Amino acid sequence: MYPVLFKRLPGNEDLPLPRKMSEWAAGFDLHAAVSGPVTLAPGERGLIPTGFAMAMPPELEAQIRPRSGLAFKHGVTCLNSPGTIDADYRGEVKVLLINLGQQPFTIERGERVAQMLFQTVPRVEIREVGELPDTVRGAGGFGHTGV
């Protein structure tokens, strides 16, 4: 188990910290820490605060992902998804939302706007070489393995 430390930012004592909404949920729901209603017109994006900062061990990253209910019912999703929060970031966690729906969407204080999943990050060493080992696929790219 990896310890993740959360710091509630001033003025957000009324909001829950990220939490799982069911026993086997993979993600922790994030709540909007907006000071008043924020309306996103169709095609508009907005950076929604969550009211907390956190500290993770260097073996982890946090991924911000859309909530399926908001996407299905309203066309509201996360840009840059999944968004990555690095282990050395100590600022407020924010969610970049976009309204891809056909109607304006209003975000209220405390509304669940996204989910956060934690993943381990392998340590990788980059090595430059003159040649790469061959594979059957080779350099075949987009659409190479079928339609």
N, C-alpha and C positions, 0 to 999 in steps of 0.2 A: 504494500500500500504506500502511495506517495502522499506526503502532506502538502496540501495547498492552503495557503493562508489568505484570508479575505479581510479587507479593511473597508468597512462601510464609510462612505464619504459624508461629510457634514450636510445636514438637511435631508438625509435619506434614511433616517431611522425608522420610518413607517414602511419601508419596502422590504420584502423578504430577500435574503441572500439567494443566489442560484440554488435551485433544488430540483430533484427528480420528482416527477409527478406520478410515477408508478415504481413498483419494486424493481422491475427489470428494465426500466428506461435506460437508454445509453447516454442521453444528454440531460444536462441541467438547464431548466428553463430560466431565461433572463427576463427581467421586468423593466419596463420603461421608467426612467427617473426624470421624465419631463416635468417642468414646473406647471405646465398647463397643457390643454389639448394641442396636438400637432397634427395638422391635416396635410396629407400628401395627395396632390392632384394626380390624375393619371399621367404616368411618365415621369413624375417627380421623385427625387431621392432625398433622403434626409439622414443625418447622423444622430442616432438616438442614444442618449446616455443611459447607463445602467445603475449609477450611484455607488459603484464599488471599484476598488483596485485590488490586485492580488499578487501573490508571489508564489511561484512554482519552482520545484527543483529543476536543474538544468536538463534532466532526462525527459522532460515533458514539454509539450506545446498544447495550447488550447485552440480548438477550432470552433468558429462561430458559423452556425448553419441555420437555414430557414426553419420555421415551424410549418409543417405540412398543412395544418388547418388554415393558417393565414394565406398560404399560397393557393390552396384549393378554393376556399370560400371568397377570397377578396383579390387574388392576384398579387399579394404583397410578399416579397421575397428579399433575400439578402444579396447585395452585389458583392463581388469579390468572394464568392462562396466556394469552398469554405474559407473564411478569413482566418488568418493565423495570428495568434498572440504568442510572442516569444517569451521564454522564461525570464529574460532580463527586463521586460517591460513592467513599469510600476505605475503607469498612469491609469486614468479611469478607462474601464472597458466600455466601448461604444459599439453600436450595431449600425451598419450601413444598410438601410432599407430602401427599396424602390417599389413603387406602386405600378405594376404591370396590368392592373385591372382597368375597367372602363369607368369606374366611379371613384370619386374622392374617398380616401380612407383616413379616419381620424384615430390617432393613437392617444390613449388616455394614460394618465399616471398609474403605474402598477400593472399595466397590461403586459401579458407575456408576448414578447416580440421576436424571440429567437431562442436557440438552444446552443449550449456549449458542451463540446465533447473534449476529453483529454486523451492525448495519444503520446506514446513514447516516441522519441526521436533518436534514431541510431546515430552513433558517432561515425562520420565518414571522412576518409582521407582522400583528397583529390590528387591523382597522379597523371601527369601528362606523358603520353607515349606517342611514338611515331606511327604505329599501326594498331588497330583493334583486332581481337580474335574474330574469325569468321563464324557466321551462323547460317542456317538454311534460309532464313528470311532475308538476311543481309540488310540493305538500305531501303527495303520496301516500306513505304509510309502510309499515309491516309488512304484507306480503301484497299490496301494491298491484300488483305486476307479475305475479302469478300465485300458484298454490298452492305 
